[in-house]
Amino acid sequence: MGRRFACMALGLAALAWGAGPVPARARAARYVGVGVVRGIEAGGRVLVIRHGAIPGLMDAMTMPFEVSSPALTKGLKPGDRIRFTFVHQGDFWPVVAVRKLGPPRRRGSSTVRAAGAPADVSAGAKP
């Protein structure tokens, strides 16, 4: 009996310590989007983003997102293209990560040269 009690106590201690799985509903759902900054409001605490569709969640739209820290908006300005991560926590959807992206690639632009074109001909190069 003493051994069984010790094993049960160790098992309960392990669960209490966090060794057990976290229920899916207790974890915040994370989403990643790509969009363009339309504005920064409320002293850097709100980021207005025109974003593409976020599969399984929402269509493309422009909307404000609260940010988990105003530091995330430092260096951003309207027109910047970004990848952002936000979490769903009840009625709260804070952005928790932001990364600036380069300008979108235009269709037809490429560094690949046409067959037979001289090797020194590229965008911006003079013949």
PyMOL commands that set and color helices and strands:
alter all, ss='L'
color gray80, all
select helices_A, chain A and resi 2-17+24-26+42-44+70-73
alter helices_A, ss='H'
color red, helices_A
select strands_A, chain A and resi 29-41+46-51+61-66+81-88+95-100
alter strands_A, ss='S'
color yellow, strands_A
deselect
rebuild
show_as cartoon
